[in-house]
């Protein structure tokens, strides 16, 4: 985003910032925040062609996971979480679930956030033992109230979503859902509770 013509803060150290400075910053941030869904969708497109040894590429896997959830009648926020659950694969190959969860956290329920954040551990049930890891790693969360829903996400949607014959919805059909979910901030240190976002 080119914002070189916009007014800028005058401070060189945050301790010197004024209300006027932060008004400039807030005004510059508004269009940047509005473009977040487009940046997320563009990043997701970067998964195309990256198979990582799987039968389908990572974008197809995300589309397939979301399509399965959508066709099963899951709500829009859940479907968007299914779509974006592996978007961290490129930047966080050793902690991809954390990356996706961090991006989704301001816009989704605590339960859906937890599901995305923990899905890699729960998915491990199906393959960790082949890598010399503990497939029952998820058992540490056995008493957590969202254990069952996260196990279900992996079993019904994420786990089976590697089928080259499956016909997924195109990314364009999910784009409006992503925009709607990212339009409402539910949890952010930068937004007071029960107040509109300052930027």
C-alpha positions as CSV (number, residue, x, y, z in Angstrom):
1,X,0.0,0.0,0.0
2,X,1.4,3.4,-1.0
3,X,0.7,5.9,1.7
4,X,3.6,8.3,1.1
5,X,1.2,11.2,0.7
6,X,-0.6,10.7,3.9
7,X,0.3,12.8,7.0
8,X,2.8,11.0,9.2
9,X,3.6,11.0,12.9
10,X,6.4,13.3,14.0
11,X,7.9,11.4,16.8
12,X,11.2,9.4,16.4
13,X,10.7,7.5,19.7
14,X,7.3,6.2,20.9
15,X,7.7,7.8,24.2
16,X,7.4,11.2,22.5
17,X,4.2,10.4,20.6
18,X,1.1,12.7,20.9
19,X,-2.6,12.1,20.3
20,X,-2.2,13.9,16.9
21,X,0.6,11.5,16.0
22,X,-1.5,8.5,16.8
23,X,-4.5,10.0,14.9
24,X,-2.2,10.1,11.8
25,X,-1.2,6.5,12.4
26,X,-4.8,5.3,12.9
27,X,-5.9,7.1,9.7
28,X,-3.1,5.4,7.7
29,X,-3.9,2.0,9.2
30,X,-7.6,2.0,8.2
31,X,-7.1,1.1,4.5
32,X,-4.3,-1.3,5.4
33,X,-6.7,-3.2,7.7
34,X,-9.4,-3.2,5.1
35,X,-7.0,-4.9,2.6
36,X,-6.1,-7.7,5.1
37,X,-8.5,-10.3,3.5
38,X,-6.9,-9.7,0.1
39,X,-3.4,-10.2,1.5
40,X,-4.5,-13.4,3.3
41,X,-6.1,-14.7,0.1
42,X,-3.0,-13.8,-1.9
43,X,-0.8,-15.6,0.6
44,X,-3.1,-18.7,0.4
45,X,-2.5,-18.7,-3.4
46,X,1.2,-19.1,-2.6
47,X,0.4,-22.7,-1.5
48,X,-0.5,-23.6,-5.1
49,X,1.9,-26.0,-6.6
50,X,3.6,-26.8,-3.3
51,X,2.8,-30.5,-2.7
52,X,5.4,-31.2,0.0
53,X,5.3,-34.9,-1.0
54,X,1.5,-35.1,-0.6
55,X,-0.9,-36.3,-3.3
56,X,-2.2,-32.8,-3.9
57,X,-0.8,-29.3,-3.3
58,X,-1.3,-27.4,-0.1
59,X,-3.8,-25.0,-1.7
60,X,-6.0,-27.9,-2.9
61,X,-5.8,-29.4,0.6
62,X,-7.1,-26.1,2.1
63,X,-9.8,-25.8,-0.5
64,X,-10.8,-29.4,0.0
65,X,-10.9,-29.1,3.8
66,X,-13.1,-25.9,3.6
67,X,-15.3,-27.4,0.9
68,X,-16.0,-30.5,3.1
69,X,-16.9,-28.3,6.1
70,X,-19.1,-26.0,4.0
71,X,-21.0,-28.9,2.4
72,X,-21.5,-30.4,5.9
73,X,-23.3,-27.2,6.9
74,X,-20.7,-25.6,9.1
75,X,-21.0,-21.9,9.7
76,X,-19.0,-19.4,7.8
77,X,-16.5,-18.7,10.5
78,X,-15.7,-22.4,10.8
79,X,-15.4,-22.8,7.0
80,X,-12.9,-19.8,6.9
81,X,-10.9,-21.5,9.7
82,X,-10.9,-24.7,7.6
83,X,-9.8,-22.8,4.6
84,X,-6.9,-21.0,6.4
85,X,-5.9,-23.7,8.9
86,X,-2.7,-24.5,6.9
87,X,-1.9,-21.0,5.5
88,X,1.2,-20.9,7.8
89,X,2.9,-23.8,6.0
90,X,5.2,-21.4,4.0
91,X,6.3,-19.1,6.8
92,X,6.1,-21.6,9.7
93,X,6.8,-25.1,8.5
94,X,7.7,-26.1,12.0
95,X,4.7,-24.4,13.6
96,X,2.2,-23.7,10.8
97,X,-0.8,-24.1,13.1
98,X,0.5,-21.3,15.4
99,X,0.9,-19.0,12.4
100,X,-2.6,-19.6,11.1
101,X,-4.1,-19.3,14.6
102,X,-2.3,-15.9,15.2
103,X,-3.8,-14.4,12.0
104,X,-7.3,-15.7,12.8
105,X,-7.3,-14.9,16.5
106,X,-8.8,-11.4,16.3
107,X,-11.7,-12.5,14.1
108,X,-12.9,-15.9,15.4
109,X,-14.3,-17.4,18.5
110,X,-12.0,-18.8,21.2
111,X,-13.1,-22.3,20.3
112,X,-12.4,-21.9,16.6
113,X,-9.0,-20.3,17.4
114,X,-8.1,-23.1,19.7
115,X,-9.1,-25.7,17.1
116,X,-6.8,-24.1,14.5
117,X,-4.0,-23.6,17.0
118,X,-4.1,-27.2,18.1
119,X,-5.1,-29.0,14.9
120,X,-1.5,-30.1,14.1
121,X,-1.2,-31.9,17.4
122,X,-4.5,-33.6,16.8
123,X,-3.7,-34.4,13.2
124,X,-0.6,-36.1,14.5
125,X,-2.7,-39.0,15.7
126,X,-2.8,-40.2,12.1
127,X,1.0,-40.1,11.4
128,X,3.2,-39.2,14.3
129,X,4.0,-42.9,15.0
130,X,5.4,-43.3,11.5
131,X,7.9,-40.5,12.4
132,X,9.0,-41.8,15.8
133,X,6.7,-39.3,17.6
134,X,3.9,-39.9,20.0
135,X,0.6,-40.2,18.1
136,X,-1.3,-39.7,21.4
137,X,0.2,-36.2,22.0
138,X,-3.3,-34.9,21.8
139,X,-4.2,-36.7,25.0
140,X,-2.6,-33.9,27.0
141,X,-5.8,-32.0,26.1
142,X,-8.2,-34.9,26.8
143,X,-10.1,-32.9,29.5
144,X,-10.3,-29.7,27.5
145,X,-13.8,-28.6,26.5
146,X,-12.8,-28.3,22.9
147,X,-11.0,-31.6,22.6
148,X,-13.9,-33.3,20.9
149,X,-14.5,-30.6,18.3
150,X,-10.9,-30.4,17.4
151,X,-10.6,-34.2,17.0
152,X,-13.8,-34.0,14.9
153,X,-12.3,-31.3,12.6
154,X,-9.2,-33.4,11.9
155,X,-11.2,-36.6,11.4
156,X,-14.0,-35.2,9.2
157,X,-12.4,-32.4,7.3
158,X,-8.6,-32.0,7.6
159,X,-7.6,-35.7,7.6
160,X,-9.5,-36.9,4.5
161,X,-8.7,-33.8,2.4
162,X,-5.9,-35.2,0.3
163,X,-8.0,-36.8,-2.4
164,X,-7.0,-35.9,-6.0
165,X,-10.4,-37.0,-7.2
166,X,-12.3,-34.6,-4.9
167,X,-13.9,-31.6,-6.6
168,X,-13.4,-28.6,-4.3
169,X,-15.1,-25.2,-4.5
170,X,-12.8,-22.6,-6.1
171,X,-11.1,-20.1,-3.9
172,X,-13.2,-17.3,-5.4
173,X,-16.3,-18.8,-3.7
174,X,-14.6,-18.5,-0.3
175,X,-13.3,-15.0,-0.8
176,X,-16.6,-13.2,0.3
177,X,-16.7,-15.5,3.4
178,X,-13.1,-14.5,4.3
179,X,-14.0,-10.8,3.9
180,X,-17.0,-11.1,6.1
181,X,-15.2,-12.9,8.9
182,X,-12.3,-10.5,8.8
183,X,-14.7,-7.5,8.9
184,X,-15.5,-7.9,12.6
185,X,-12.8,-7.8,15.4
186,X,-13.7,-10.1,18.3
187,X,-10.4,-10.1,20.2
188,X,-7.6,-7.7,19.9
189,X,-5.5,-5.6,22.3
190,X,-5.9,-2.7,19.9
191,X,-9.7,-2.7,20.1
192,X,-11.6,-1.8,23.3
193,X,-14.3,-4.3,24.2
194,X,-17.7,-3.3,22.8
195,X,-16.3,-0.5,20.8
196,X,-15.6,0.0,17.1
197,X,-12.1,-0.6,15.9
198,X,-9.9,2.6,16.0
199,X,-8.2,1.3,12.8
